[in-house]
Amino acid sequence: MGQAGWAGQVRRVGLVVRVVSALGVSLVLLAFAPAFATLDTWVATEWQATAGREVAITFDDLPIAGVLPRDIETSRELTRKLLAGVAAYHVPAIGFVNEDKLNAAGGTVDPQRVDLLRRWLDQGLELGNHAYSHPDLHLTPLDAFEADVLKGERVTRPLMAARGLTLRFFRHPFLHTGRDLEKRAAFERFLAEHGYRVAPVTIDNDEYIFARAYDYSAARGDAAAARRVADAYVPYMEAKVVFFERNSRELFDREIRQVLLVHANMLNADRFGELASMFERRGYRFISLERALLDPAFQSADTFVGTSGITWLHRWALTKKMAKTFYAGEPEVPGFVTEITKP
Ligand SMILES: [Zn+2]
């Protein structure tokens, strides 16, 4: 099913759920559900599924992500807006840091950029390690990669320790986890020895393409294009969420605790409230990554060693040899968004 089809389904279900919420009486829904001949199955599924949905929201590439060079003032403004949105929805988010982004021009750590990370901790949020320089495990020898991971905790670990917190999660750059099981396992042993757990992702998406188009449009002074990109962002994300909810039900016969990956970029600084309210409308409550990983689904067998950085739902599905139809219908980025990112 294409993008338009998914969006249509999402709108229809969203409408029903909103009407029901407005009435505030579930029995009314159940009594009238059979009358909606084409909708009753949808409503029943939706009703059952929304009872206990949970999602952990994770941000990558801190202190800030994006394709534009940003001075300290705009970096602060981005961080301020993003964290205000996160606070407004009481999201216990985690942000994964690339410490090379803390450097000033001369290569020394810029205390003003470290302050951007402090703001996350001040708000009671958690930080994780995303390696120092965002290296690709598939292109980097293991010892060099591990050295980069340790280099990537030199600021963050003491920053957290000063507040009694421990650095305990690692997110693979590009979600590249290794091209063979030996290297993958060796690196995971290294992580465990240094007190880290892998931070998986279930709701993977191409939000960064929207963010790139948004940044480019703003840089060109094309406010209309920037708005069009941003307006298409959350409907796209909702279609992705619907898709992975379906994957979850097909794989586990239930909806697991989801983990969303997005980035600390200007698009989310400007639209996080809209993104969070989409999750709320679908019945989600926001949880920590730690709580998400208590779901036994995350113990599923995973022998994935492919080239791409894909959702863990598909790693488990590939390991389980699910039929091809399982992967069908994943929503795509609208053409006009991709078009804007081309030079
Ligand atoms: Zn990243």
Residues whose N, C-alpha, C, O or C-beta is under 5 A from the ligand:
A	BS01	ZN	D60 D61 P173 F174
